[in-house]
Amino acid sequence: MYIKLIQPRMRKRPMDTDIKLHMAPPLGLLTIAGLLRKDHRVVIENENVEDLCFDDHPDLVGITVTVDAFPRAVEIARRFRAAGSLVVAGGIHVTTAASAIPDGCFDALCIGAAEGTWPRIVADAQAGRLQPVYRCSPDLRGDQLASPAYDLLKQGPYLYCNVVHTSRGCPFRCDFCYNSASTRRYVNRTVEAVLSDIRAVNCKHVMFIDDNFAGNPQWTRTLLKELKPLKLKWNAAVSINVVNDLTLLDEMRESGCQSLFIGFESIHPESLENVHKVQNNTAFYEAAVQAIHDRGIMINGSFVFGLDGDTPETFRLTRDWIVRNRIETVTSHILTPYPGTVLYDRLESEGRITCRDLSRYNTANVVFQPKGMTAEELYQGYLWMYRELYSTKNILRRLPKAREQVLPYLLFNFLYRKFGPFTDALCRNVTYARIGRLADRLARYL
């Protein structure tokens, strides 16, 4: 069969440039390709970096769907189905909110991991008996998780191709997160498979793109022992409770950890309690930050605004806390009730969902009625946070104390955030891949 796998174009947020669209390849589609390419012709098209071809008549089209890309996914499916292709939709939105997807948009829905669904989908499509829904067994083991087909990757359009996943899901169930859905579970891949992927990306700077790299500390320790002799530099996302085990944090640094993405979400304990962010304790935030910084590790802090404990004053208090604690980079979000999550169900039952246009569900729009402020105050406060944190004054005030962190910090804050349009223009002329390779070299040798 001729199988085409598609990533629909995402909507940029107000502070984003096209760098965001070109940041990294779609590992999910590369993983499906790795499962199928031995017996089928498989093509991947990412609409974020290239135009889609609608004239090649694939037998089967697979579309990965995030909630904000759902309207575009429906449009893409309509065009391919009209030309005679079968269309399957999967991805995180379909897995989380399959029951909310209107009938007739796609020929089949893929719920859960590709490893437990796509071989059956293709076999049934070939036999002319494609079913409307395919579900992956919840008992899928880590040794059944496939590696992405890195050799099929077109590297030119991407800033970073050195992306590796070590797990699926997260052990926690925060109400606003996709992981609060009953269909999501946490499982680690085998250490051997992860090491094989690291060899495949062939780079001394690796980005682990898991929801929670340290969700299983015992497994993480096993991996870290294997990483140490490789002399890598790496980044990952973890929950703040990683500092409960300082020896693990030491092992992370010794094996090459440069920075950690951490979901602080709020500095107000009542805001966290309302969404069951049980792993976060605001009383220990500053000590946790200090412990991470003491080991020369930078922090990319994630903050969510619009939680039920938030007020207009939350923005100023959060900015001051971030600056005082020298959080190196910050990603801000407007609370967004993804369909299928606990948060969505609660706000729906309270009559607080105010927008049904899923293309606006990208954490940059207010699609519900906040409790502690108006929708306009929430939106304007969100924009104000970015202007404040990435002002020259506050970039310099947050300058890291560790000398080796200063240059990468300045490069990110000035070239990616403050002067992103200039950097994006440079990438378009020089290519994203070349700029990414330069960043990799800096990350390795600094």
Number of C-alpha atoms within 10 A of each C-alpha: 15 15 23 23 24 22 24 25 20 19 16 14 14 10 14 14 19 17 21 18 20 20 18 18 24 18 19 20 25 22 18 24 27 19 20 17 16 9 9 13 13 21 17 21 19 19 15 19 18 10 10 16 11 11 9 10 17 21 17 23 25 25 25 22 24 24 22 21 21 24 16 15 22 18 12 20 22 16 14 21 17 9 14 12 19 21 26 24 27 25 22 20 23 23 25 25 18 18 11 11 14 8 10 10 19 22 19 20 25 26 24 23 23 24 18 20 20 22 13 15 23 19 12 13 15 13 9 9 11 18 13 14 15 20 16 17 14 12 9 15 12 17 13 11 22 18 22 22 20 20 11 14 16 13 17 15 24 23 25 23 25 23 22 21 22 24 23 20 20 25 17 18 22 22 23 23 21 25 23 22 20 13 19 20 18 16 20 22 19 18 18 12 17 19 16 13 20 23 11 16 16 12 17 19 27 24 20 20 18 20 21 22 26 24 23 15 13 10 15 18 17 11 19 19 14 13 20 17 11 13 13 19 24 23 22 22 22 19 20 21 17 19 20 10 10 13 12 18 20 15 17 24 20 19 21 23 25 23 23 20 23 21 19 21 20 22 21 18 14 15 19 24 17 15 17 16 21 13 15 20 17 17 11 13 17 14 13 19 18 16 16 22 19 12 16 19 24 25 21 18 19 16 18 22 26 29 23 17 19 21 18 16 11 19 18 14 12 17 17 14 14 20 18 13 18 22 20 25 21 20 15 17 20 22 26 24 25 24 24 24 21 22 23 20 16 14 16 15 10 10 11 15 19 13 13 10 12 16 16 18 24 23 19 20 21 24 22 20 18 23 14 17 16 14 18 12 15 25 17 12 21 21 16 14 18 18 15 15 25 19 16 13 10 18 22 15 14 19 18 22 12 13 10 15 19 14 15 15 18 16 15 16 22 16 15 18 20 20 15 20 17 12 20 21 15 13 21 14 9 11 17 24 21 17 18 20 17 13 17 19 13 14 20 18 10 12
